[in-house]
Amino acid sequence: MEETARLAQQIDDLKGSMLAMECFVNSLTEALSSDARVVVQAFYASESSAFRTALMASRAPEATVAAFERDIQRALKLLGEPAPAADPS
């Protein structure tokens, strides 16, 4: 039981750290200028797509994949979806 209590403590610690990081990232997002927001949206779309591909090719537990997708959607609500690329023609 001692091991279970230690693992539960580590999980609780990680949850607290993740919440603090989310607050920090949210505050940075709120402070973005409209020009910077467009750049961050594009980078976030690229990075999340790359991570999604790697995650799907891994043996990550379903709970990990579900949390990733949930938090991607939460971030997109805060940041906004990237604008579609302009048609060069």
Backbone as a ProteinNet text record, in pm:
[ID]
protein_1_A
[PRIMARY]
MEETARLAQQIDDLKGSMLAMECFVNSLTEALSSDARVVVQAFYASESSAFRTALMASRAPEATVAAFERDIQRALKLLGEPAPAADPS
[TERTIARY]
81.5	0	86.2	204.5	294.9	329.8	351.2	382.1	263.9	143.8	23.9	11.4	36	29.3	136	255.2	362.9	326.1	271.4	230.6	116.6	22.2	-88.5	-35.1	63.4	124.6	194.1	263.9	331.6	230.6	121.1	16.5	-43.4	-71.6	-126.6	-28.8	99.7	202.5	205	198.3	197.1	71.9	-40.7	-163.8	-148.9	-95	-74.4	20.7	127.8	223.1	157.5	79.4	11.5	-87.9	-160	-254.2	-181.1	-68.5	9.5	62.8	110.8	159.7	46.3	-71	-185.1	-221.3	-218.9	-244.6	-142.1	-17.1	90.1	70.8	47.1	28.3	-97.1	-203.6	-325.1	-299	-222.9	-195.2	-108.7	-12.5	67.6	-19.5	-110.5	-200	-286.6	-336.9	-421.3	-344.3	-214.3	-131.8	-81.6	-109.4	-58.8	-122.7	-41.4	-95.8	-161	-241.6	-307.3	-204.8	-96.5	7.9	77.6	110.2	176.9	82.7	-45.3	-143	-146.1	-140.1	-142.1	-21.7	92.9	215.3	203.5	159	144.9	41.1	-68.1	-169.3	-108.5	-30.1	31.4	130.1	215.4	311.1	239.2	134.9	60.8	-5.6	-62.8	-124.8	-20.7	95.7	202.8	253.7	280.7	333.4	232.8	107.3	7.6	-14.8	-6.6	-20.1	96.3	216.4	334	327.1	288.5	277.1	165.7	55.4	-55.2	-8	66	117.5	208.3	298.9	389.5	313	214	135.5	56.8	0.5	-78.1	10	135.2	227.5	291.1	265.1	324.9	230.2	275.1	192.3	131.4	107.1	51.2	-86.4	-116.8	-249.7	-359.4	-475.9	-589.9	-619.6	-602	-626.6	-531.7	-408.8	-311.6	-354.3	-394	-438.3	-562.4	-656.7	-780	-750.3	-661.4	-625.9	-556.4	-469.2	-401.3	-504.6	-596	-696.8	-787.7	-825.4	-909.8	-838.1	-711.2	-637.6	-601.1	-583.2	-564.1	-688.4	-805.6	-929.8	-948.3	-912.2	-922.7	-829.6	-708.2	-613	-661.3	-719.4	-769.3	-884.2	-964.9	-1072.5	-1014.1	-905.6	-840.6	-763.1	-688.1	-600.9	-674.5	-770.4	-841.1	-780.1	-861.9	-815.5	-730.8	-628.2	-551	-638	-614	-688.6	-646.5	-740.4	-702.3	-599.4	-513.9	-410.3	-476.6	-422.2	-475.6	-445.8	-538.1	-521.8	-430.5	-311.9	-216.4	-260.4	-365.8	-406.4	-507.4
-119.6	0	126.6	116.2	230.8	278.9	184.3	218.6	289.6	244.6	308.3	451.8	474	609	698.7	645.7	722.7	759.2	663.9	690.8	791.7	780.9	877.2	1017.5	1027.7	1157.1	1214.7	1131.3	1177.5	1224.9	1152.5	1192.5	1326.3	1341.6	1468.3	1583.2	1557	1657.4	1697.3	1598.9	1626.4	1705.7	1672.4	1746.4	1893.5	1918.6	2056.4	2130.9	2063.9	2126	2156.1	2064.6	2085.1	2201.4	2211.6	2323	2456.5	2460.6	2583.8	2621.2	2523.3	2550.1	2596.2	2537.5	2579.9	2725.5	2764	2904.7	2996.5	2956.3	3036.2	3050.8	2939	2943	3022.6	3005.9	3083	3232.8	3272.9	3415.6	3467.7	3387.9	3428.4	3442	3349.5	3353.1	3478.3	3512.3	3631.4	3758.7	3758.9	3877.4	3890.3	3791.7	3795.9	3907.5	3975.4	4070.2	3988.4	4051	3976.7	3920.2	3993.4	3942.8	3820.4	3828.4	3716.6	3596.7	3621.1	3512.8	3427.9	3492.7	3420.1	3327.7	3376	3294.5	3177	3202.4	3096.2	2993.7	3039.2	2946.4	2851.2	2904.6	2821.3	2722.3	2768.9	2678.4	2572	2611.8	2516.8	2409.7	2450.1	2353.4	2254	2303.3	2216.7	2122.2	2177.1	2095.8	1992	2031.7	1936.1	1824.7	1857.2	1755	1656.2	1706.7	1619.7	1530.9	1589.5	1510.8	1407.3	1444	1350.4	1229.7	1254.2	1146.2	1054.4	1113.1	1032.5	956.1	1019.1	955.7	837.3	853.3	744.9	626.1	652.2	545.1	480.2	536	483.9	384.3	336.8	245.8	320.4	448	529.4	476.8	479.1	435.7	525.3	469.4	544	668.2	658.1	774.5	889	857.9	960.3	1027.3	947.3	1000.9	1087.9	1040.9	1116.1	1249.3	1248.4	1372.6	1469.1	1417.4	1500.6	1569.3	1492.4	1548.9	1648.5	1618.4	1709.6	1842.5	1834.5	1956.7	2035.4	1967.1	2037.5	2121.5	2062.4	2134.9	2252.2	2232.4	2340	2455.4	2422.8	2526.7	2599.4	2526.1	2590	2686.7	2655.3	2747.5	2877.2	2867.1	2984.9	3061.6	2990.3	3050.8	3088	3007.9	3025.3	2935.9	2896.9	2812.6	2896.4	2837.2	2911.2	2942.4	3055.4	3092.6	3001.2	2968.4	2886.4	2959.4	2882.5	2941.1	3011.6	3125.3	3202	3128.8	3133.2	3071	3159.2	3109.7	3194.3	3232.5	3171.4	3204	3315.1
0	0	0	55.9	61.1	-80	-171.9	-311	-377.1	-349.5	-405.4	-355.5	-229.1	-173	-235.3	-257.1	-319.5	-462.9	-536.8	-674.8	-680.3	-588.7	-583.9	-554.8	-467.3	-435.9	-558.3	-633.6	-755.1	-859.5	-873.6	-969	-927.6	-799.2	-750.8	-774.5	-754.5	-778.7	-926.3	-1014.5	-1158.2	-1199.5	-1140.8	-1171.1	-1132.3	-1015.4	-971.5	-1063	-1103.8	-1195.7	-1329.8	-1381.6	-1509.6	-1501.1	-1391.8	-1375.7	-1370.9	-1301.4	-1295.2	-1433.5	-1509.5	-1644.9	-1736	-1718.7	-1799.6	-1769.9	-1644.8	-1609.1	-1674.1	-1670.5	-1728.9	-1879.6	-1947.7	-2092.8	-2128.3	-2051.7	-2077.1	-2066	-1965.7	-1949	-2063.4	-2109.5	-2224.5	-2348.9	-2367.9	-2483.6	-2481.3	-2366.2	-2353.6	-2389.2	-2365.7	-2388.7	-2532.9	-2616.9	-2754.3	-2835.8	-2914.6	-3011.9	-3123.8	-3206	-3313.6	-3412.1	-3438	-3527.9	-3467.8	-3340.3	-3274	-3263.8	-3242	-3229.5	-3356.7	-3473.2	-3601.2	-3610.9	-3569.7	-3574.7	-3477.7	-3357.5	-3257.8	-3303.6	-3361.2	-3412.5	-3515.3	-3606.4	-3710.4	-3649.9	-3558.4	-3494.7	-3412	-3340.9	-3257.8	-3344.1	-3456.3	-3547.6	-3597.8	-3634	-3684	-3575.6	-3459	-3349	-3301.6	-3286.3	-3237.7	-3339.7	-3467.7	-3571.3	-3564.8	-3549.1	-3539.9	-3415.6	-3302.9	-3180.3	-3192.1	-3256.1	-3275.4	-3356.4	-3463.1	-3545.8	-3464.6	-3387.7	-3305.1	-3197.9	-3138.9	-3033.3	-3087.8	-3205.4	-3264.8	-3305	-3335.3	-3372.2	-3248.7	-3131.8	-3009	-2941.4	-2830.4	-2748.9	-2631.1	-2649.8	-2541.1	-2501.7	-2373.7	-2329.4	-2387.7	-2403.7	-2458.1	-2374.4	-2244	-2157.6	-2191.1	-2227.5	-2265.7	-2395.2	-2492.1	-2621.2	-2602.1	-2522.3	-2498.1	-2428.8	-2331.2	-2261.4	-2356.2	-2441.8	-2541.5	-2630.6	-2685.6	-2775.2	-2703.4	-2580.9	-2501.9	-2479	-2442.5	-2412.5	-2537.9	-2650.6	-2777.9	-2807.6	-2791.9	-2818.2	-2722.1	-2597.1	-2498.6	-2536.4	-2579.3	-2619.6	-2744.8	-2839.6	-2961	-2931.9	-2831.8	-2792.8	-2738.5	-2665.7	-2609.4	-2715.9	-2796.4	-2895.8	-3023.9	-3059.9	-3186.1	-3292	-3386.8	-3497.4	-3592.5	-3651.9	-3750.9	-3872.9	-3934.2	-4055.1	-4168.8	-4258.7	-4373.1	-4459.3	-4521.4	-4607	-4725.8	-4763.8	-4876.4	-5007.4	-5100.2	-5230.7	-5314.4	-5357	-5426.7	-5569.2	-5622.1	-5759.4	-5767.8
[MASK]
+++++++++++++++++++++++++++++++++++++++++++++++++++++++++++++++++++++++++++++++++++++++++

